[in-house]
Amino acid sequence: MAAHDVIVVGAGLAGLRAAQVLTRRGVDVVVLDGADRAGGRIATDVVDGFRLDRGFQVLNTSYPALRAAFGGRLGPLRLRTFESGAAIRGGDGRLHTFSNPARRPSQAWATATDGLLPVWDKAKLVAWTARVLASPPARTAQLIDRSAAQEFAAAGLDGPVVERFLRPFLSGVLGESALTTSSAYVRLVWRSFALGTVAVPGGGMGALPARLAAALPAGTLRLGRSVTGVRAGVVHTSDEELTARAVVVATDPVTAGRLLPGLATPDMLALTTYYHVPPVAPTRSPLLHLDAAGGPVANTVVLTAAATEYAPAGQALVSSTLLGPAIDETVVRRELARIYGVPTDDWAHLRTSEIREALPAFPAGRPLRSDVALGDGLFVAGDHRDTPSQQGALVSGRRAAEAVLAALGG
């Protein structure tokens, strides 16, 4: 007889969501993870009183899977919201502010008349956004054959609107700037930004998996248990062998490929985030700052303008992210001086968070969903089975749990 009904390998969002669904159905579940805390790629460290997420991460209140995982109650996360829009440092040296007119009607005229983009380009962007919102997600999921670049070209979005706004804005979200990502996924991302609010928990992004883990039955989550091998009905750790009727591998894609030979896994994209502490915040606005000049910084934001809990009282924390591995910090600081329009020589460098495998690549042609049931009682979950996002991770965890329930007879 199996020692457990189900073993879940990995305590990231996908594994925690799978365990949540299964335990609520009365299934005996054990979640194993080699780390000392739950969360996988989502974590928050406290350094000298500052909360430093491992890489710039935010959540979007429009994610249906997020609300489902928390029973529709996001209040306990103490969400701190960012302003909808972006501040863009143009090639003309000016800082151009774009606000979502649906959220800030008072800024609609200023956004419409700003000179960074031609008026006709703004009209085409509004028209494309309307088509994205009018398209049901199920229909959008079928639009996988072309890239974001091809999508924009087909919509007549080219030239300044791409180079000065869409590419700078999306690069930090997608982890790539060539816009080779599937148009289906980009449409879903754009929809979520249009409908939702971007936020971070007051306690840091690590609060998200921590709350999911805390709600599991006692003894379900077992940390510090590195899994060395998986086969049908059996999981090996460094010091024991466990058996189960079903095994769900809910790790990052690279680890999943190692534990499940033959599993197709995507390429991984790198992101690096620099944390600085300025003597005085360069802006009081909780608005994402972008660079239309094409410099190395994909985006930067004063985190404490939205979440004061991210720093000791009276101090500011700036998070700046670039694509790829780390570069010379002084170069980043010089770029930040140009983007914010203030001297940065006296900014204290707190940490560089280099995440070599931050996001799965999602090129054109890939379906939005991949199978989670592999046969022989083996299942797989993670954002590489759905979309590279918290929404995708949570959905894949639920899908894997439902597949396990079906295999075990409900």
C-alpha positions as CSV (number, residue, x, y, z in Angstrom):
1,M,0.0,0.0,0.0
2,A,1.3,3.5,-0.9
3,A,2.6,5.5,2.1
4,H,0.7,8.6,0.8
5,D,-2.0,9.3,-1.7
6,V,0.0,12.1,-3.4
7,I,3.5,13.5,-3.2
8,V,4.0,17.0,-4.5
9,V,7.7,17.9,-5.3
10,G,8.2,21.6,-5.1
11,A,6.6,24.2,-2.8
12,G,6.3,27.1,-5.3
13,L,2.9,28.6,-6.2
14,A,2.0,25.6,-8.5
15,G,2.8,23.0,-5.9
16,L,1.1,24.8,-3.1
17,R,-2.0,25.3,-5.2
18,A,-2.1,21.6,-6.1
19,A,-1.8,20.7,-2.5
20,Q,-4.5,23.1,-1.5
21,V,-7.0,21.6,-4.0
22,L,-6.1,18.1,-3.0
23,T,-6.2,18.5,0.7
24,R,-9.5,20.2,0.5
25,R,-10.8,17.0,-1.1
26,G,-9.5,14.9,1.8
27,V,-6.5,13.6,-0.1
28,D,-3.4,12.6,1.9
29,V,-0.7,14.9,0.5
30,V,3.0,15.5,1.3
31,V,4.8,18.5,-0.2
32,L,8.6,18.2,-0.4
33,D,11.0,21.1,-1.0
34,G,14.7,21.4,-0.5
35,A,14.6,25.1,0.5
36,D,14.0,26.4,4.0
37,R,10.8,28.2,3.0
38,A,8.0,27.9,0.6
39,G,7.7,29.9,-2.6
40,G,10.1,28.7,-5.2
41,R,11.2,31.6,-7.3
42,I,9.1,34.0,-5.1
43,A,10.9,35.1,-2.0
44,T,11.5,38.1,0.2
45,D,14.6,38.7,2.2
46,V,14.9,41.3,5.0
47,V,18.3,43.2,4.9
48,D,18.9,46.0,7.4
49,G,15.2,46.5,7.7
50,F,14.5,46.6,3.9
51,R,12.3,44.0,2.2
52,L,14.0,42.8,-0.9
53,D,12.1,40.5,-3.2
54,R,14.3,38.2,-5.2
55,G,13.9,40.1,-8.4
56,F,11.3,42.7,-9.2
57,Q,7.9,40.9,-8.9
58,V,4.4,42.2,-8.6
59,L,1.0,40.7,-8.7
60,N,-2.1,41.7,-10.6
61,T,-5.5,41.8,-8.9
62,S,-7.2,40.8,-12.2
63,Y,-5.7,37.3,-12.1
64,P,-8.7,34.9,-11.7
65,A,-6.5,32.2,-10.3
66,L,-5.1,34.5,-7.6
67,R,-8.6,35.2,-6.3
68,A,-9.6,31.6,-6.5
69,A,-6.6,30.5,-4.5
70,F,-7.4,33.0,-1.7
71,G,-11.2,32.4,-1.8
72,G,-11.7,35.9,-3.3
73,R,-10.2,37.5,-0.2
74,L,-7.0,39.4,-1.0
75,G,-7.4,41.7,2.0
76,P,-5.1,39.7,4.3
77,L,-2.2,40.2,1.8
78,R,-2.4,44.0,2.6
79,L,-1.8,44.9,-1.0
80,R,0.0,48.2,-1.8
81,T,-0.9,49.4,-5.2
82,F,1.1,51.1,-8.0
83,E,-0.3,53.8,-10.2
84,S,-1.6,52.5,-13.5
85,G,0.6,53.8,-16.3
86,A,4.3,54.6,-16.8
87,A,6.7,57.5,-16.7
88,I,9.0,57.4,-19.8
89,R,12.2,59.2,-20.2
90,G,12.2,60.1,-23.9
91,G,15.1,60.7,-26.3
92,D,14.3,64.4,-26.0
93,G,15.4,64.3,-22.3
94,R,11.8,65.0,-21.1
95,L,9.9,62.7,-18.7
96,H,6.6,61.8,-20.3
97,T,3.8,60.4,-18.1
98,F,1.2,58.1,-19.4
99,S,-1.8,57.2,-17.3
100,N,-4.6,54.7,-17.9
101,P,-7.5,57.1,-18.7
102,A,-10.0,54.5,-17.4
103,R,-8.3,54.7,-14.0
104,R,-7.3,58.4,-13.9
105,P,-9.8,60.3,-16.1
106,S,-8.2,63.6,-14.9
107,Q,-5.0,62.7,-16.7
108,A,-6.7,61.6,-20.0
109,W,-6.1,65.0,-21.7
110,A,-2.5,65.2,-20.6
111,T,-1.8,61.7,-21.8
112,A,-3.6,62.3,-25.1
113,T,-1.7,65.5,-25.9
114,D,1.8,64.4,-24.7
115,G,4.3,64.7,-27.5
116,L,6.2,61.4,-27.0
117,L,3.9,59.6,-29.4
118,P,2.0,60.8,-32.4
119,V,-1.7,61.3,-31.8
120,W,-2.6,58.7,-34.5
121,D,-0.4,56.1,-32.9
122,K,-2.2,56.6,-29.6
123,A,-5.5,56.2,-31.4
124,K,-4.3,52.9,-32.9
125,L,-3.1,51.7,-29.5
126,V,-6.5,52.5,-28.0
127,A,-8.2,50.6,-30.8
128,W,-6.0,47.6,-30.4
129,T,-6.6,47.6,-26.6
130,A,-10.3,47.7,-27.2
131,R,-10.1,44.6,-29.5
132,V,-8.0,42.8,-26.9
133,L,-10.6,43.5,-24.2
134,A,-13.4,42.5,-26.5
135,S,-11.8,39.1,-27.3
136,P,-12.8,36.3,-24.9
137,P,-9.7,34.7,-23.3
138,A,-10.6,31.4,-24.8
139,R,-10.4,32.9,-28.3
140,T,-7.2,34.7,-27.5
141,A,-5.6,31.5,-26.4
142,Q,-5.9,30.3,-30.0
143,L,-3.8,33.1,-31.4
144,I,-0.5,31.4,-30.9
145,D,0.9,31.4,-34.4
146,R,2.5,34.9,-34.5
147,S,4.8,36.9,-32.2
148,A,4.1,40.1,-30.4
149,A,6.1,42.0,-33.1
150,Q,3.9,40.5,-35.8
151,E,0.8,41.2,-33.8
152,F,1.7,44.9,-33.5
153,A,2.6,45.2,-37.1
154,A,-0.8,43.7,-38.1
155,A,-2.5,46.3,-35.9
156,G,-0.5,49.1,-37.5
157,L,1.5,49.6,-34.4
158,D,5.0,50.4,-35.4
159,G,7.7,53.0,-35.2
160,P,7.5,55.3,-32.2
161,V,4.6,53.6,-30.3
162,V,6.6,50.3,-30.3
163,E,10.1,51.7,-29.7
164,R,9.2,54.4,-27.2
165,F,6.4,52.6,-25.3
166,L,5.4,49.0,-26.0
167,R,8.9,47.5,-26.2
168,P,10.2,49.3,-23.1
169,F,7.0,48.5,-21.1
170,L,6.8,44.9,-22.1
171,S,10.4,43.9,-22.0
172,G,10.6,43.7,-18.2
173,V,7.3,41.7,-18.1
174,L,8.3,39.2,-20.8
175,G,12.0,39.0,-20.0
176,E,12.9,39.8,-23.6
177,S,13.0,42.9,-25.8
178,A,12.8,41.4,-29.3
179,L,9.0,40.8,-28.9
180,T,9.3,37.2,-30.0
181,T,6.9,36.2,-27.3
182,S,3.6,34.6,-28.4
183,S,0.9,37.2,-29.3
184,A,-1.6,35.2,-27.4
185,Y,0.3,35.6,-24.2
186,V,1.0,39.3,-24.8
187,R,-2.7,39.9,-25.3
188,L,-3.5,38.2,-22.0
189,V,-0.8,40.3,-20.3
190,W,-2.2,43.5,-21.8
191,R,-5.7,42.5,-20.8
192,S,-4.6,42.0,-17.2
193,F,-2.9,45.4,-17.0
194,A,-6.0,47.1,-18.5
195,L,-8.4,45.4,-16.1
196,G,-6.4,44.9,-12.9
197,T,-4.3,46.8,-10.4
198,V,-0.6,46.1,-10.0
199,A,0.4,45.6,-6.4
200,V,2.8,44.1,-3.8
201,P,1.9,42.7,-0.4
202,G,3.0,45.0,2.4
203,G,5.1,42.1,3.8
204,G,6.8,41.5,0.4
205,M,6.0,39.1,-2.4
206,G,7.1,36.2,-0.2
207,A,3.8,36.7,1.7
208,L,1.9,35.2,-1.2
209,P,3.3,31.6,-1.0
210,A,3.7,31.9,2.8
211,R,-0.1,32.4,3.3
212,L,-0.9,29.5,0.9
213,A,1.6,27.3,2.9
214,A,0.3,28.3,6.3
215,A,-3.3,27.2,5.3
216,L,-2.3,23.6,4.5
217,P,-3.0,20.9,7.1
218,A,-0.2,20.5,9.7
219,G,2.5,18.2,8.4
220,T,1.7,18.6,4.7
221,L,4.7,20.8,3.9
222,R,8.2,19.3,4.6
223,L,11.0,21.7,3.9
224,G,14.7,21.0,3.7
225,R,13.9,17.7,1.8
226,S,15.8,17.8,-1.6
227,V,14.3,15.3,-4.1
228,T,17.0,13.4,-6.0
229,G,14.8,11.2,-8.2
230,V,11.3,10.5,-9.3
231,R,9.6,7.5,-10.9
232,A,6.1,6.1,-11.0
233,G,4.8,5.9,-7.4
234,V,8.3,6.6,-5.9
235,V,10.2,9.7,-4.8
236,H,13.8,9.6,-3.6
237,T,15.3,12.2,-1.3
238,S,18.9,12.3,0.0
239,D,18.0,10.1,2.9
240,E,14.8,8.2,2.2
241,E,12.3,6.7,-0.3
242,L,8.7,7.6,-0.2
243,T,5.9,6.0,-2.1
244,A,2.5,7.4,-3.3
245,R,-0.3,6.6,-5.6
246,A,0.5,9.8,-7.6
247,V,3.5,12.1,-7.9
248,V,3.2,15.8,-9.0
249,V,6.5,17.4,-10.0
250,A,5.9,21.2,-9.4
251,T,9.4,22.5,-9.6
252,D,11.0,25.0,-11.9
253,P,11.4,23.8,-15.5
254,V,15.1,23.0,-15.3
255,T,14.6,20.8,-12.2
256,A,11.5,19.2,-13.7
257,G,13.4,18.3,-16.8
258,R,16.1,16.6,-14.6
259,L,13.6,14.7,-12.5
260,L,11.4,13.7,-15.5
261,P,13.8,12.8,-18.4
262,G,12.1,13.4,-21.8
263,L,9.9,16.2,-20.5
264,A,10.0,19.1,-23.0
265,T,11.1,22.2,-21.1
266,P,11.4,25.8,-22.3
267,D,14.5,28.0,-22.5
268,M,14.8,30.2,-19.4
269,L,15.3,34.0,-19.5
270,A,17.5,35.9,-17.0
271,L,16.6,39.1,-15.2
272,T,18.7,41.1,-12.7
273,T,17.4,43.6,-10.2
274,Y,19.4,46.3,-8.4
275,Y,18.3,47.7,-5.1
276,H,19.4,51.2,-4.1
277,V,18.7,53.4,-1.1
278,P,18.8,57.1,-2.0
279,P,19.1,59.8,0.6
280,V,15.9,61.3,-0.8
281,A,13.3,59.5,-3.0
282,P,13.7,60.7,-6.6
283,T,9.9,60.8,-6.9
284,R,6.9,60.3,-4.7
285,S,4.9,58.7,-7.5
286,P,4.3,54.9,-7.4
287,L,4.7,54.8,-11.1
288,L,6.9,52.5,-13.2
289,H,9.7,54.4,-14.9
290,L,10.9,53.4,-18.4
291,D,13.6,54.4,-20.8
292,A,12.6,55.1,-24.4
293,A,16.3,55.6,-25.3
294,G,17.0,51.9,-25.2
295,G,19.4,51.8,-22.3
296,P,20.2,48.7,-20.2
297,V,17.5,49.4,-17.5
298,A,14.2,47.8,-18.5
299,N,12.3,49.4,-15.7
300,T,12.7,51.1,-12.3
301,V,10.4,52.1,-9.5
302,V,10.5,53.6,-6.1
303,L,9.0,50.7,-4.2
304,T,8.4,52.7,-1.1
305,A,6.2,55.1,-2.9
306,A,3.6,52.3,-3.0
307,A,4.7,50.1,0.0
308,T,6.3,52.0,2.8
309,E,6.8,48.7,4.6
310,Y,9.6,47.8,2.2
311,A,12.0,50.2,4.1
312,P,12.6,51.4,7.6
313,A,10.6,54.5,8.5
314,G,11.5,57.6,6.5
315,Q,13.7,55.8,4.0
316,A,13.2,55.0,0.3
317,L,14.0,51.9,-1.7
318,V,14.5,51.9,-5.5
319,S,14.2,48.7,-7.5
320,S,15.7,48.6,-11.0
321,T,15.6,45.7,-13.4
322,L,17.5,44.8,-16.6
323,L,17.4,41.9,-19.0
324,G,20.1,39.3,-18.7
325,P,22.9,38.8,-16.2
326,A,24.3,41.5,-13.9
327,I,26.5,44.4,-15.3
328,D,28.6,47.0,-13.5
329,E,26.5,48.6,-10.9
330,T,27.9,52.1,-11.6
331,V,26.6,51.9,-15.1
332,V,23.1,51.1,-13.7
333,R,23.4,54.0,-11.3
334,R,24.4,56.4,-14.2
335,E,21.4,55.3,-16.2
336,L,19.1,55.8,-13.2
337,A,20.4,59.4,-12.9
338,R,19.3,60.0,-16.5
339,I,15.9,58.3,-16.1
340,Y,14.9,60.0,-12.8
341,G,16.7,63.3,-13.6
342,V,18.5,63.5,-10.3
343,P,22.1,62.8,-9.2
344,T,22.6,59.2,-7.9
345,D,26.3,59.3,-6.8
346,D,25.2,59.2,-3.2
347,W,22.8,56.3,-3.6
348,A,23.7,53.3,-1.5
349,H,23.8,50.0,-3.4
350,L,22.0,47.5,-1.2
351,R,21.9,44.3,-3.3
352,T,22.0,42.9,-6.8
353,S,19.6,40.1,-7.3
354,E,20.7,38.1,-10.4
355,I,18.1,35.5,-11.4
356,R,19.6,33.4,-14.2
357,E,16.4,31.4,-14.7
358,A,13.7,34.0,-13.9
359,L,11.1,33.3,-16.6
360,P,10.3,30.5,-19.1
361,A,10.5,31.8,-22.7
362,F,7.1,31.8,-24.4
363,P,7.8,32.0,-28.2
364,A,5.2,32.1,-30.9
365,G,3.8,28.7,-31.8
366,R,3.7,27.3,-28.2
367,P,0.2,26.5,-26.9
368,L,-1.0,28.4,-23.9
369,R,-1.5,25.1,-22.0
370,S,0.6,21.9,-22.0
371,D,-0.4,18.5,-20.6
372,V,0.0,18.0,-16.9
373,A,-0.7,14.3,-16.9
374,L,2.2,12.2,-18.0
375,G,0.9,8.7,-17.3
376,D,1.9,6.0,-14.8
377,G,0.7,8.3,-11.9
378,L,3.1,11.0,-12.8
379,F,2.0,14.7,-13.2
380,V,3.7,18.0,-13.7
381,A,2.8,21.5,-12.8
382,G,4.4,25.0,-13.1
383,D,4.3,28.1,-15.1
384,H,6.0,26.3,-17.9
385,R,2.8,24.2,-18.4
386,D,0.6,27.4,-18.7
387,T,1.8,31.0,-19.0
388,P,5.0,32.3,-17.4
389,S,3.2,34.2,-14.6
390,Q,1.7,33.7,-11.2
391,Q,-1.6,33.2,-12.9
392,G,-0.1,30.4,-15.0
393,A,1.6,28.7,-12.0
394,L,-1.6,28.7,-10.0
395,V,-3.7,27.5,-12.9
396,S,-1.3,24.7,-13.6
397,G,-1.4,23.6,-10.0
398,R,-5.1,23.4,-10.0
399,R,-5.1,21.5,-13.3
400,A,-2.6,19.0,-12.0
401,A,-4.7,18.5,-8.9
402,E,-7.8,17.9,-10.9
403,A,-6.0,15.4,-13.1
404,V,-4.8,13.6,-10.0
405,L,-8.3,13.4,-8.6
406,A,-9.6,12.0,-11.9
407,A,-6.8,9.4,-11.9
408,L,-7.5,8.4,-8.4
409,G,-11.2,8.1,-9.0
410,G,-12.3,11.4,-7.6
